Amino acid sequence: MSITPFDEIIEQNDQTAARREHLEKLRELVGNPYPNKFGRSTLSGEEDTITRLLEYPPVAEINAEMYAILASLGEGERPPAEKKDALNKRLKALGNVRIAGRMAVPPRVMGKAAFVHLSDGISRLQVYVRKQDAVAISNDTGEPLDEEGKAWEVFGYLDHGDFIGVEGYLFITNTGELSVHVEKLQFLAKAMLPMPDKMHGIADPEIRQRQRYADLIASSLQIEHDGLTTREVFERRAKLISSIRHFLEDHGYIEVETPMLTPKATGAAAKPFKTHHNALDIDLYARIAPELYLKRLVVGGFEKVYELNRNFRNEGISYKHNPEFTMLEFYCAYMDVNGMMDFCEQLLINSITFSNGSLSVKLTNDPYADVVIDFSSFERISMREAVIRFWQNKGQRIGQGDLDIDWFDDIDKLRRLVLWTALIDNELRKSGMQQMNVATILNYDPKLESGDNDDEDDMGISIYIDVISKELGFWQATESINDSFKAGHETDFQRFETRIQRVLRTVLDNSMSEELQLARITQFLFEEVVERNLIQPTFIVDYPKSISPLSKASPQNPQVAERFELFINGMEVANGFSELNDPREQYDRFADQMKARESGDEEAMVLDEDYIRALSYGMPPAAGIGIGIDRLTMLLTNKHSIRDVILFPHMRPEKRVATEDTESKE
């Protein structure tokens, strides 16, 4: 068997060589350099982490008093000795403390004494080591080393990033900083690699995401932060999840666990991961959604049920897609889609207030435009109305007047709209302007170009609007292309780039029914024109039934599903609907999905016979919802990539061991 040598995993250089040498010296001095435990004191009433000790009221009060004294001093002045001594008397009365942590900075040695800060990953506390006062602890016996000066010798072999434990008493230094006067010193673990740059942290996002441990260390050591630290991002995520669980349980929901490996990839339209169970000799799929299992439980009598767990989809990776992601799904009997939207609002308002402290969240969408998301207000608008609104009367540019609701019943007009957007995208891509899109064209405001304007993007938009509307005659071209597509002429597809060809084949597939084609075109136009513009919380309702195979039809319009999706900052965050509970209709919907699958749609659902059997026992009227925890966390932490809110996101295979952004010297 061939394995990677240790020395190839840990880069060999002068710094790592020095650390290896120090480790061996420490082994000679204290024995086992990786002891099994270190008992911390309980002055605070619980185990004394550095953070908990600093928050302990008697310590926090003394610290605050010293800060007030320091604030009253002039530059270069030190706290008056009598005030400092009085505070130290109160600290000494608290007794000794035992704390442990990572050395957050290289030791600062001054003759026969030294200062260093210890970190518990959240807070720091300075420790003071004086040669004649401290004793070293043997890791083999747990007893102090007899020889004088051994603690100072041990301290000399410590490196930035090492873990140590100390025992001593709290005091205020002459400069006014709370510290621990060390009486006992115990070595706990050696950092064999140098720490990241304390000024800048780790700049490379790939290293941060691939080596989250290094990212957490770097963020905790970094002196200045722009926004939340890495730890704070994941603490906020944890608070969000905790508050969601409490809210659901307070409203009578029961948390359950359903299979992660399933015999059928059901519950959503997605491509699954596939594996094989050797003992049973069957193929299994990593679940794409727990929906059908949760609804089986509703059939069985769980009127309010939820699951907060992982889903897996074998699809593309993007700033808002990861193959493995966290989803909350819950179902409530006797509720419909409107009640579920109301409950979703309440849940989000409660959880965001708890985890964020406010219903206003500031997002930095780009260097030039900040956005404040207001979670106190949720709009509701139909999919068709949203397309019309964000078209913003720009239909005039294609020579057809304003887009209105009647267009959505005219299959030829809608097909030509799809082709019009495809021609624009194709032209932009051929011209190297991929950063522009149909939404940019449609929402361009000529008023923005009044006066002096040196923005090249705006000028590019202006030029392209003029070219597209006057010279290229794209709308006129769509009529003949549409006729060719309907006749199945393959050559017309070749004028488009590969990505656009794929979209057109899916949306304008002549083998589809007119109802399904209208639905897919409406969805396509929504995604092209509307989605990225939905910044404030917005429920999009009245989805076409034919693209919503698990939801009930609207009593007012049987072509429309009682379904909604919640969009915030251009991302889908939640998806819910009135659950279809007619087993025969559900069977027919599955059959339609199977036909689509046979036509090449890999994401179409498969027939789940057991689920049809479950529905046949009777399921009460119910509503359900899925909420993406990762995307919601992105919004609450001002992160622009889903990888920044997942501790260990999936990455391409590593080509080399990255060593960037570490200290140049110690």
Disulfide bonds with the S-S distance in Angstrom:
none
